[in-house]
Amino acid sequence: MPNKPWVNIYNHIYEDCIVGNTAGLELLKKAIDKALAEGDCQMEDEMESDFISIYSTEDVLPEEKQSKTSKFIGIFIMSLLFIWLVALPTLGIYKLWATL
């Protein structure tokens, strides 16, 4: 008996990939074509997957908004790293050179 078709979008082994067996990917392709033609496609029990439907929309992809607090924290951390990795060693080398 062949394996049941399967497709995963959120897979911890294959990160940032859509992964599945051949039968599952072929069913996904058919479902995408149906969603493009009709607007949506319910996956039901055709295959094992971590999603249940596919929708086609012309909406703009929403952008993630970064909070002002996280921007401030990022700038603060980068400033500390600059001081620790560049300014302090430069000052130390200068002081050492000045004592010679």
The first five atom37 places (N, CA, C, CB, O) and aatype in JSON, in Angstrom:
{
  "aatype": [12, 14, 2, 11, 14, 17, 19, 2, 9, 18, 2, 8, 9, 18, 6, 3, 4, 9, 19, 7, 2, 16, 0, 7, 10, 6, 10, 10, 11, 11, 0, 9, 3, 11, 0, 10, 0, 6, 7, 3, 4, 5, 12, 6, 3, 6, 12, 6, 15, 3, 13, 9, 15, 9, 18, 15, 16, 6, 3, 19, 10, 14, 6, 6, 11, 5, 15, 11, 16, 15, 11, 13, 9, 7, 9, 13, 9, 12, 15, 10, 10, 13, 9, 17, 10, 19, 0, 10, 14, 16, 10, 7, 9, 18, 11, 10, 17, 0, 16, 10],
  "atom_mask": [
    [1, 1, 1, 1, 1],
    [1, 1, 1, 1, 1],
    [1, 1, 1, 1, 1],
    [1, 1, 1, 1, 1],
    [1, 1, 1, 1, 1],
    [1, 1, 1, 1, 1],
    [1, 1, 1, 1, 1],
    [1, 1, 1, 1, 1],
    [1, 1, 1, 1, 1],
    [1, 1, 1, 1, 1],
    [1, 1, 1, 1, 1],
    [1, 1, 1, 1, 1],
    [1, 1, 1, 1, 1],
    [1, 1, 1, 1, 1],
    [1, 1, 1, 1, 1],
    [1, 1, 1, 1, 1],
    [1, 1, 1, 1, 1],
    [1, 1, 1, 1, 1],
    [1, 1, 1, 1, 1],
    [1, 1, 1, 0, 1],
    [1, 1, 1, 1, 1],
    [1, 1, 1, 1, 1],
    [1, 1, 1, 1, 1],
    [1, 1, 1, 0, 1],
    [1, 1, 1, 1, 1],
    [1, 1, 1, 1, 1],
    [1, 1, 1, 1, 1],
    [1, 1, 1, 1, 1],
    [1, 1, 1, 1, 1],
    [1, 1, 1, 1, 1],
    [1, 1, 1, 1, 1],
    [1, 1, 1, 1, 1],
    [1, 1, 1, 1, 1],
    [1, 1, 1, 1, 1],
    [1, 1, 1, 1, 1],
    [1, 1, 1, 1, 1],
    [1, 1, 1, 1, 1],
    [1, 1, 1, 1, 1],
    [1, 1, 1, 0, 1],
    [1, 1, 1, 1, 1],
    [1, 1, 1, 1, 1],
    [1, 1, 1, 1, 1],
    [1, 1, 1, 1, 1],
    [1, 1, 1, 1, 1],
    [1, 1, 1, 1, 1],
    [1, 1, 1, 1, 1],
    [1, 1, 1, 1, 1],
    [1, 1, 1, 1, 1],
    [1, 1, 1, 1, 1],
    [1, 1, 1, 1, 1],
    [1, 1, 1, 1, 1],
    [1, 1, 1, 1, 1],
    [1, 1, 1, 1, 1],
    [1, 1, 1, 1, 1],
    [1, 1, 1, 1, 1],
    [1, 1, 1, 1, 1],
    [1, 1, 1, 1, 1],
    [1, 1, 1, 1, 1],
    [1, 1, 1, 1, 1],
    [1, 1, 1, 1, 1],
    [1, 1, 1, 1, 1],
    [1, 1, 1, 1, 1],
    [1, 1, 1, 1, 1],
    [1, 1, 1, 1, 1],
    [1, 1, 1, 1, 1],
    [1, 1, 1, 1, 1],
    [1, 1, 1, 1, 1],
    [1, 1, 1, 1, 1],
    [1, 1, 1, 1, 1],
    [1, 1, 1, 1, 1],
    [1, 1, 1, 1, 1],
    [1, 1, 1, 1, 1],
    [1, 1, 1, 1, 1],
    [1, 1, 1, 0, 1],
    [1, 1, 1, 1, 1],
    [1, 1, 1, 1, 1],
    [1, 1, 1, 1, 1],
    [1, 1, 1, 1, 1],
    [1, 1, 1, 1, 1],
    [1, 1, 1, 1, 1],
    [1, 1, 1, 1, 1],
    [1, 1, 1, 1, 1],
    [1, 1, 1, 1, 1],
    [1, 1, 1, 1, 1],
    [1, 1, 1, 1, 1],
    [1, 1, 1, 1, 1],
    [1, 1, 1, 1, 1],
    [1, 1, 1, 1, 1],
    [1, 1, 1, 1, 1],
    [1, 1, 1, 1, 1],
    [1, 1, 1, 1, 1],
    [1, 1, 1, 0, 1],
    [1, 1, 1, 1, 1],
    [1, 1, 1, 1, 1],
    [1, 1, 1, 1, 1],
    [1, 1, 1, 1, 1],
    [1, 1, 1, 1, 1],
    [1, 1, 1, 1, 1],
    [1, 1, 1, 1, 1],
    [1, 1, 1, 1, 1]
  ],
  "atom_positions": [
    [[0.85, -1.18, 0.0], [0.0, 0.0, 0.0], [0.9, 1.25, 0.0], [-0.97, 0.0, 1.23], [1.76, 1.37, 0.87]],
    [[0.71, 2.16, -0.95], [1.54, 3.37, -1.0], [1.2, 4.3, 0.16], [1.36, 4.1, -2.34], [0.11, 4.25, 0.72]],
    [[2.15, 5.15, 0.5], [1.94, 6.13, 1.56], [0.84, 7.1, 1.18], [3.23, 6.88, 1.87], [0.65, 7.42, 0.0]],
    [[0.11, 7.58, 2.19], [-0.93, 8.58, 1.96], [-0.25, 9.89, 1.55], [-1.81, 8.79, 3.24], [0.79, 10.24, 2.09]],
    [[-0.84, 10.62, 0.59], [-0.25, 11.92, 0.2], [-0.16, 12.86, 1.39], [-1.08, 12.57, -0.93], [-1.07, 12.93, 2.21]],
    [[0.95, 13.59, 1.47], [1.13, 14.54, 2.56], [1.93, 15.75, 2.08], [1.82, 13.87, 3.75], [2.77, 15.64, 1.19]],
    [[1.65, 16.9, 2.7], [2.37, 18.16, 2.44], [2.44, 18.92, 3.77], [1.65, 19.02, 1.31], [1.45, 18.98, 4.51]],
    [[3.6, 19.48, 4.07], [3.76, 20.33, 5.24], [4.38, 21.65, 4.85], [4.62, 19.63, 6.31], [5.3, 21.7, 4.03]],
    [[3.87, 22.71, 5.43], [4.47, 24.03, 5.23], [5.35, 24.37, 6.42], [3.37, 25.12, 5.05], [6.43, 24.95, 6.25]],
    [[4.92, 24.0, 7.62], [5.67, 24.29, 8.84], [6.35, 23.0, 9.29], [4.74, 24.87, 9.96], [5.78, 22.23, 10.06]],
    [[7.55, 22.77, 8.81], [8.28, 21.56, 9.13], [9.59, 21.92, 9.8], [8.53, 20.73, 7.86], [10.34, 22.75, 9.28]],
    [[9.89, 21.33, 10.96], [11.1, 21.69, 11.7], [12.37, 21.15, 11.06], [11.0, 21.18, 13.11], [13.45, 21.65, 11.36]],
    [[12.27, 20.17, 10.2], [13.46, 19.63, 9.53], [13.79, 20.44, 8.28], [13.25, 18.15, 9.16], [14.93, 20.82, 8.06]],
    [[12.77, 20.69, 7.46], [12.94, 21.46, 6.23], [12.38, 22.86, 6.46], [12.24, 20.77, 5.01], [11.28, 23.17, 6.01]],
    [[13.13, 23.7, 7.15], [12.66, 25.04, 7.45], [12.6, 25.88, 6.18], [13.56, 25.72, 8.5], [13.41, 25.72, 5.27]],
    [[11.63, 26.78, 6.13], [11.45, 27.7, 5.0], [11.17, 26.96, 3.7], [12.66, 28.57, 4.84], [11.55, 27.44, 2.63]],
    [[10.52, 25.82, 3.77], [10.21, 25.03, 2.57], [8.78, 24.49, 2.65], [11.21, 23.86, 2.4], [8.23, 24.32, 3.74]],
    [[8.21, 24.25, 1.5], [7.02, 23.42, 1.41], [7.54, 22.04, 1.07], [5.96, 23.96, 0.33], [8.22, 21.86, 0.07]],
    [[7.22, 21.06, 1.89], [7.77, 19.72, 1.71], [6.63, 18.7, 1.7], [8.8, 19.39, 2.82], [5.66, 18.83, 2.44]],
    [[6.78, 17.69, 0.85], [5.77, 16.64, 0.8], [6.2, 15.53, -0.14], [0.0, 0.0, 0.0], [7.19, 15.66, -0.86]],
    [[5.44, 14.43, -0.12], [5.75, 13.38, -1.08], [5.16, 13.75, -2.44], [5.21, 12.01, -0.59], [4.41, 14.71, -2.55]],
    [[5.51, 12.98, -3.46], [5.1, 13.33, -4.83], [3.59, 13.42, -4.97], [5.65, 12.3, -5.81], [3.07, 14.35, -5.57]],
    [[2.89, 12.45, -4.41], [1.43, 12.46, -4.52], [0.84, 13.68, -3.81], [0.85, 11.16, -3.92], [-0.11, 14.29, -4.3]],
    [[1.4, 14.03, -2.66], [0.91, 15.19, -1.93], [1.15, 16.49, -2.67], [0.0, 0.0, 0.0], [0.29, 17.36, -2.71]],
    [[2.34, 16.62, -3.26], [2.64, 17.84, -4.01], [1.79, 17.96, -5.27], [4.12, 17.88, -4.38], [1.42, 19.06, -5.67]],
    [[1.47, 16.82, -5.89], [0.58, 16.86, -7.06], [-0.83, 17.3, -6.65], [0.53, 15.46, -7.76], [-1.46, 18.09, -7.35]],
    [[-1.32, 16.79, -5.51], [-2.63, 17.23, -5.01], [-2.61, 18.71, -4.64], [-3.05, 16.4, -3.79], [-3.58, 19.43, -4.87]],
    [[-1.49, 19.18, -4.07], [-1.36, 20.6, -3.74], [-1.41, 21.45, -4.99], [-0.04, 20.86, -2.98], [-2.05, 22.5, -5.01]],
    [[-0.75, 21.0, -6.03], [-0.76, 21.72, -7.31], [-2.19, 21.82, -7.86], [0.16, 21.0, -8.35], [-2.61, 22.88, -8.33]],
    [[-2.93, 20.72, -7.8], [-4.33, 20.74, -8.26], [-5.17, 21.68, -7.39], [-4.92, 19.32, -8.23], [-6.03, 22.4, -7.9]],
    [[-4.93, 21.65, -6.08], [-5.69, 22.52, -5.17], [-5.37, 23.98, -5.43], [-5.37, 22.16, -3.7], [-6.27, 24.83, -5.37]],
    [[-4.12, 24.3, -5.72], [-3.75, 25.69, -6.03], [-4.43, 26.13, -7.32], [-2.21, 25.84, -6.16], [-4.95, 27.24, -7.41]],
    [[-4.43, 25.26, -8.33], [-5.11, 25.6, -9.59], [-6.61, 25.84, -9.36], [-4.91, 24.47, -10.63], [-7.19, 26.75, -9.94]],
    [[-7.23, 25.01, -8.5], [-8.65, 25.19, -8.19], [-8.88, 26.5, -7.45], [-9.17, 24.01, -7.34], [-9.84, 27.21, -7.73]],
    [[-7.98, 26.84, -6.5], [-8.12, 28.08, -5.74], [-7.95, 29.29, -6.66], [-7.09, 28.14, -4.59], [-8.63, 30.29, -6.5]],
    [[-7.05, 29.19, -7.63], [-6.87, 30.29, -8.59], [-8.11, 30.46, -9.46], [-5.64, 30.05, -9.47], [-8.48, 31.58, -9.81]],
    [[-8.75, 29.37, -9.81], [-9.94, 29.43, -10.67], [-11.19, 29.84, -9.9], [-10.17, 28.08, -11.34], [-12.0, 30.63, -10.4]],
    [[-11.37, 29.3, -8.68], [-12.62, 29.5, -7.95], [-12.49, 30.42, -6.74], [-13.14, 28.18, -7.51], [-13.5, 30.83, -6.17]],
    [[-11.27, 30.75, -6.33], [-11.08, 31.63, -5.18], [-10.67, 30.91, -3.91], [0.0, 0.0, 0.0], [-9.99, 31.49, -3.06]],
    [[-11.1, 29.64, -3.75], [-10.68, 28.87, -2.59], [-10.77, 27.38, -2.88], [-11.54, 29.24, -1.36], [-11.4, 26.96, -3.85]],
    [[-10.13, 26.6, -2.02], [-10.17, 25.15, -2.14], [-10.01, 24.55, -0.76], [-9.06, 24.62, -3.11], [-9.03, 24.82, -0.07]],
    [[-10.97, 23.74, -0.34], [-10.91, 23.05, 0.94], [-10.18, 21.72, 0.74], [-12.34, 22.82, 1.52], [-10.51, 20.96, -0.18]],
    [[-9.19, 21.44, 1.59], [-8.37, 20.25, 1.42], [-9.03, 18.99, 1.99], [-7.03, 20.45, 2.09], [-8.76, 17.89, 1.5]],
    [[-9.88, 19.12, 2.98], [-10.59, 18.02, 3.62], [-9.65, 16.86, 3.93], [-11.74, 17.54, 2.73], [-8.6, 17.07, 4.56]],
    [[-9.99, 15.63, 3.51], [-9.18, 14.46, 3.86], [-8.39, 13.91, 2.67], [-10.07, 13.38, 4.42], [-8.01, 12.74, 2.67]],
    [[-8.15, 14.73, 1.67], [-7.42, 14.25, 0.5], [-5.99, 13.87, 0.85], [-7.42, 15.32, -0.59], [-5.44, 12.91, 0.3]],
    [[-5.39, 14.63, 1.76], [-4.01, 14.37, 2.15], [-3.76, 14.88, 3.55], [-3.03, 15.03, 1.16], [-4.53, 15.68, 4.08]],
    [[-2.69, 14.4, 4.15], [-2.29, 14.9, 5.46], [-1.49, 16.18, 5.25], [-1.45, 13.84, 6.25], [-0.55, 16.22, 4.46]],
    [[-1.88, 17.25, 5.98], [-1.18, 18.53, 5.85], [-1.39, 19.34, 7.12], [-1.67, 19.32, 4.6], [-2.23, 19.01, 7.95]],
    [[-0.61, 20.4, 7.24], [-0.76, 21.28, 8.4], [-1.6, 22.51, 8.06], [0.62, 21.72, 8.92], [-1.52, 23.53, 8.74]],
    [[-2.41, 22.41, 7.03], [-3.36, 23.45, 6.66], [-4.61, 22.77, 6.14], [-2.77, 24.45, 5.61], [-4.56, 21.6, 5.76]],
    [[-5.74, 23.49, 6.11], [-6.99, 22.86, 5.69], [-7.6, 23.49, 4.44], [-7.99, 22.93, 6.81], [-8.53, 22.93, 3.85]],
    [[-7.07, 24.63, 4.02], [-7.66, 25.26, 2.84], [-6.64, 26.18, 2.17], [-8.92, 26.04, 3.22], [-5.63, 26.56, 2.76]],
    [[-6.94, 26.53, 0.93], [-6.12, 27.45, 0.15], [-7.05, 28.53, -0.37], [-5.36, 26.71, -1.04], [-8.13, 28.24, -0.9]],
    [[-6.64, 29.79, -0.23], [-7.45, 30.91, -0.7], [-6.62, 31.78, -1.64], [-7.98, 31.75, 0.48], [-5.42, 31.98, -1.43]],
    [[-7.27, 32.28, -2.66], [-6.65, 33.22, -3.58], [-7.23, 34.59, -3.3], [-6.87, 32.8, -5.08], [-8.45, 34.75, -3.26]],
    [[-6.37, 35.59, -3.11], [-6.84, 36.94, -2.83], [-5.93, 37.95, -3.51], [-6.9, 37.19, -1.3], [-4.77, 37.66, -3.79]],
    [[-6.45, 39.11, -3.75], [-5.67, 40.2, -4.34], [-5.28, 41.23, -3.29], [-6.45, 40.87, -5.47], [-4.77, 42.3, -3.62]],
    [[-5.52, 40.9, -2.01], [-5.15, 41.81, -0.93], [-3.63, 41.97, -0.88], [-5.68, 41.3, 0.43], [-2.88, 41.08, -1.28]],
    [[-3.2, 43.11, -0.38], [-1.78, 43.37, -0.21], [-1.29, 42.64, 1.03], [-1.49, 44.9, -0.1], [-1.97, 42.63, 2.06]],
    [[-0.12, 42.03, 0.95], [0.46, 41.32, 2.08], [0.74, 42.32, 3.19], [1.75, 40.58, 1.67], [1.46, 43.29, 2.97]],
    [[0.18, 42.1, 4.38], [0.41, 43.05, 5.49], [1.86, 43.01, 5.95], [-0.53, 42.75, 6.67], [2.46, 41.94, 6.06]],
    [[2.4, 44.19, 6.21], [3.78, 44.28, 6.69], [3.79, 44.16, 8.2], [4.44, 45.61, 6.24], [2.88, 44.62, 8.89]],
    [[4.84, 43.53, 8.7], [4.99, 43.46, 10.15], [5.46, 44.81, 10.65], [5.98, 42.33, 10.57], [6.4, 45.4, 10.1]],
    [[4.81, 45.29, 11.68], [5.2, 46.57, 12.27], [6.14, 46.3, 13.43], [3.97, 47.38, 12.72], [5.84, 45.51, 14.32]],
    [[7.27, 46.98, 13.42], [8.23, 46.84, 14.5], [7.96, 47.95, 15.5], [9.7, 46.88, 13.98], [7.87, 49.12, 15.14]],
    [[7.85, 47.57, 16.75], [7.54, 48.57, 17.77], [8.73, 49.5, 17.99], [7.13, 47.89, 19.09], [9.88, 49.14, 17.73]],
    [[8.43, 50.7, 18.49], [9.48, 51.67, 18.77], [10.39, 51.17, 19.88], [8.87, 53.01, 19.16], [11.58, 51.48, 19.89]],
    [[9.84, 50.41, 20.8], [10.64, 49.88, 21.9], [11.7, 48.92, 21.38], [9.75, 49.17, 22.92], [12.85, 48.98, 21.81]],
    [[11.31, 48.03, 20.45], [12.29, 47.07, 19.93], [13.35, 47.77, 19.09], [11.58, 45.99, 19.1], [14.5, 47.34, 19.08]],
    [[12.98, 48.84, 18.39], [13.98, 49.61, 17.65], [14.98, 50.26, 18.61], [13.3, 50.7, 16.77], [16.19, 50.24, 18.37]],
    [[14.47, 50.83, 19.71], [15.33, 51.47, 20.7], [16.27, 50.45, 21.34], [14.49, 52.15, 21.79], [17.46, 50.73, 21.52]],
    [[15.75, 49.28, 21.67], [16.57, 48.24, 22.28], [17.67, 47.8, 21.3], [15.69, 47.02, 22.69], [18.81, 47.58, 21.7]],
    [[17.33, 47.67, 20.02], [18.31, 47.3, 19.01], [19.43, 48.33, 18.89], [0.0, 0.0, 0.0], [20.6, 47.98, 18.82]],
    [[19.06, 49.6, 18.87], [20.06, 50.67, 18.79], [20.93, 50.68, 20.04], [19.38, 52.05, 18.6], [22.14, 50.88, 19.95]],
    [[20.32, 50.47, 21.2], [21.06, 50.45, 22.46], [22.07, 49.3, 22.47], [20.09, 50.32, 23.65], [23.23, 49.48, 22.85]],
    [[21.64, 48.12, 22.06], [22.54, 46.96, 22.04], [23.66, 47.16, 21.04], [21.76, 45.68, 21.7], [24.81, 46.83, 21.34]],
    [[23.36, 47.7, 19.87], [24.41, 47.95, 18.87], [25.41, 48.99, 19.38], [23.78, 48.43, 17.53], [26.61, 48.88, 19.12]],
    [[24.93, 49.99, 20.1], [25.82, 50.99, 20.68], [26.75, 50.37, 21.71], [25.02, 52.13, 21.32], [27.95, 50.65, 21.72]],
    [[26.21, 49.53, 22.59], [27.04, 48.85, 23.58], [28.08, 47.95, 22.92], [26.16, 48.02, 24.51], [29.24, 47.92, 23.34]],
    [[27.67, 47.24, 21.88], [28.63, 46.38, 21.17], [29.73, 47.2, 20.51], [27.9, 45.55, 20.11], [30.89, 46.79, 20.52]],
    [[29.38, 48.35, 19.94], [30.39, 49.22, 19.33], [31.4, 49.68, 20.37], [29.73, 50.43, 18.66], [32.6, 49.64, 20.15]],
    [[30.88, 50.12, 21.53], [31.78, 50.6, 22.59], [32.68, 49.47, 23.07], [30.96, 51.17, 23.78], [33.88, 49.66, 23.25]],
    [[32.1, 48.28, 23.27], [32.85, 47.17, 23.82], [33.86, 46.6, 22.83], [31.9, 46.09, 24.27], [34.97, 46.23, 23.22]],
    [[33.48, 46.52, 21.55], [34.35, 45.87, 20.56], [35.28, 46.82, 19.82], [33.5, 45.15, 19.57], [36.29, 46.38, 19.28]],
    [[34.95, 48.12, 19.78], [35.78, 49.06, 19.01], [36.38, 50.14, 19.9], [34.95, 49.71, 17.9], [37.6, 50.3, 19.94]],
    [[35.55, 50.86, 20.61], [36.04, 52.02, 21.36], [36.96, 51.62, 22.51], [34.86, 52.82, 21.9], [38.04, 52.21, 22.65]],
    [[36.59, 50.67, 23.33], [37.41, 50.28, 24.47], [38.75, 49.67, 24.04], [36.64, 49.3, 25.34], [39.78, 50.04, 24.61]],
    [[38.78, 48.74, 23.07], [40.09, 48.24, 22.63], [40.97, 49.34, 22.03], [39.9, 47.13, 21.62], [42.18, 49.34, 22.24]],
    [[40.37, 50.26, 21.29], [41.15, 51.36, 20.71], [41.73, 52.23, 21.82], [40.27, 52.21, 19.76], [42.9, 52.62, 21.75]],
    [[40.94, 52.55, 22.83], [41.42, 53.33, 23.96], [42.54, 52.59, 24.7], [40.26, 53.65, 24.93], [43.54, 53.2, 25.07]],
    [[42.38, 51.3, 24.9], [43.4, 50.51, 25.57], [44.7, 50.47, 24.8], [0.0, 0.0, 0.0], [45.78, 50.59, 25.38]],
    [[44.62, 50.31, 23.49], [45.83, 50.3, 22.65], [46.49, 51.67, 22.69], [45.48, 49.91, 21.19], [47.72, 51.76, 22.75]],
    [[45.7, 52.73, 22.66], [46.27, 54.09, 22.73], [46.99, 54.3, 24.06], [45.16, 55.16, 22.55], [48.1, 54.82, 24.08]],
    [[46.35, 53.91, 25.17], [46.97, 54.08, 26.5], [48.26, 53.28, 26.59], [45.98, 53.65, 27.62], [49.26, 53.75, 27.14]],
    [[48.24, 52.06, 26.06], [49.45, 51.23, 26.08], [50.55, 51.86, 25.24], [49.14, 49.81, 25.57], [51.71, 51.87, 25.66]],
    [[50.21, 52.37, 24.09], [51.2, 53.01, 23.2], [51.74, 54.29, 23.83], [50.56, 53.33, 21.83], [52.92, 54.61, 23.67]],
    [[50.88, 55.03, 24.57], [51.29, 56.29, 25.19], [52.29, 56.04, 26.34], [50.06, 57.04, 25.7], [53.11, 56.91, 26.62]],
    [[52.22, 54.89, 27.0], [53.12, 54.62, 28.1], [54.5, 54.15, 27.63], [52.51, 53.6, 29.01], [55.44, 54.11, 28.42]],
    [[54.62, 53.79, 26.38], [55.92, 53.3, 25.87], [56.88, 54.42, 25.64], [55.74, 52.51, 24.59], [58.01, 54.18, 25.21]]
  ]
}
